[in-house]
Amino acid sequence: KALVSAFDAGKVSEAIAWHKKLFHLSRDLLSVSTNPIPLKTAMKLLGRDTGELRLPLWPLDTTGETKVAATLQAYGLMK
């Protein structure tokens, strides 16, 4: 939301800074599995349940969920 708000307000350099910050997080999360599986897992781990995945998507296994949690911790988003 901050990235889009900054861009809409004409604060392009601020929007670029947000993009650079969020790009690495997105890249690392999406390296775990196919989108939106790791993103929905991250939201669940952060207390924002988005409901069940619809077929043909499957929830991450324990290893994948651990990788998502480690990524969130590395970015200071989760303890």
One Martini backbone bead per residue (centre of mass of N, CA, C, O) as a GRO file, in nm:
protein
   79
    1LYS     BB    1   0.058   0.063  -0.021
    2ALA     BB    2   0.300   0.260   0.003
    3LEU     BB    3   0.396   0.244  -0.285
    4VAL     BB    4   0.137   0.349  -0.426
    5SER     BB    5   0.103   0.610  -0.265
    6ALA     BB    6   0.369   0.738  -0.347
    7PHE     BB    7   0.321   0.737  -0.651
    8ASP     BB    8   0.047   0.893  -0.653
    9ALA     BB    9   0.206   1.147  -0.505
   10GLY     BB   10   0.494   1.169  -0.672
   11LYS     BB   11   0.697   0.968  -0.499
   12VAL     BB   12   0.918   0.801  -0.666
   13SER     BB   13   1.162   0.748  -0.477
   14GLU     BB   14   0.991   0.611  -0.259
   15ALA     BB   15   0.876   0.386  -0.438
   16ILE     BB   16   1.150   0.264  -0.510
   17ALA     BB   17   1.232   0.190  -0.222
   18TRP     BB   18   0.998  -0.005  -0.176
   19HIS     BB   19   1.058  -0.195  -0.408
   20LYS     BB   20   1.341  -0.283  -0.314
   21LYS     BB   21   1.240  -0.403  -0.045
   22LEU     BB   22   1.007  -0.600  -0.163
   23PHE     BB   23   1.149  -0.770  -0.378
   24HIS     BB   24   1.318  -0.962  -0.196
   25LEU     BB   25   1.087  -1.082  -0.042
   26SER     BB   26   0.930  -1.194  -0.283
   27ARG     BB   27   1.154  -1.367  -0.400
   28ASP     BB   28   1.194  -1.549  -0.149
   29LEU     BB   29   0.905  -1.656  -0.129
   30LEU     BB   30   0.877  -1.755  -0.441
   31SER     BB   31   1.111  -1.981  -0.408
   32VAL     BB   32   0.935  -2.202  -0.259
   33SER     BB   33   0.680  -2.147  -0.455
   34THR     BB   34   0.388  -2.107  -0.592
   35ASN     BB   35   0.186  -1.875  -0.677
   36PRO     BB   36   0.027  -1.805  -0.359
   37ILE     BB   37   0.133  -1.997  -0.139
   38PRO     BB   38   0.357  -1.836   0.028
   39LEU     BB   39   0.179  -1.584   0.081
   40LYS     BB   40  -0.047  -1.725   0.241
   41THR     BB   41   0.141  -1.842   0.453
   42ALA     BB   42   0.250  -1.575   0.559
   43MET     BB   43  -0.021  -1.458   0.646
   44LYS     BB   44  -0.085  -1.681   0.849
   45LEU     BB   45   0.174  -1.641   1.028
   46LEU     BB   46   0.069  -1.324   1.072
   47GLY     BB   47  -0.261  -1.353   1.123
   48ARG     BB   48  -0.378  -1.367   0.803
   49ASP     BB   49  -0.632  -1.529   0.711
   50THR     BB   50  -0.723  -1.657   0.367
   51GLY     BB   51  -0.770  -1.941   0.360
   52GLU     BB   52  -0.813  -2.172   0.138
   53LEU     BB   53  -0.698  -2.340  -0.111
   54ARG     BB   54  -0.743  -2.389  -0.444
   55LEU     BB   55  -0.781  -2.583  -0.681
   56PRO     BB   56  -0.461  -2.716  -0.751
   57LEU     BB   57  -0.375  -2.618  -0.478
   58TRP     BB   58  -0.131  -2.657  -0.213
   59PRO     BB   59  -0.009  -2.678   0.072
   60LEU     BB   60   0.250  -2.656   0.252
   61ASP     BB   61   0.488  -2.803   0.387
   62THR     BB   62   0.690  -2.798   0.654
   63THR     BB   63   0.939  -2.700   0.499
   64GLY     BB   64   0.807  -2.457   0.358
   65GLU     BB   65   0.704  -2.316   0.614
   66THR     BB   66   0.987  -2.279   0.736
   67LYS     BB   67   1.096  -2.098   0.508
   68VAL     BB   68   0.892  -1.871   0.542
   69ALA     BB   69   0.955  -1.808   0.837
   70ALA     BB   70   1.257  -1.742   0.791
   71THR     BB   71   1.206  -1.506   0.602
   72LEU     BB   72   1.043  -1.331   0.797
   73GLN     BB   73   1.270  -1.315   1.007
   74ALA     BB   74   1.493  -1.188   0.823
   75TYR     BB   75   1.284  -0.923   0.785
   76GLY     BB   76   1.135  -0.865   1.070
   77LEU     BB   77   0.819  -0.996   1.069
   78MET     BB   78   0.920  -1.229   1.271
   79LYS     BB   79   1.002  -1.416   1.568
   0.00000   0.00000   0.00000
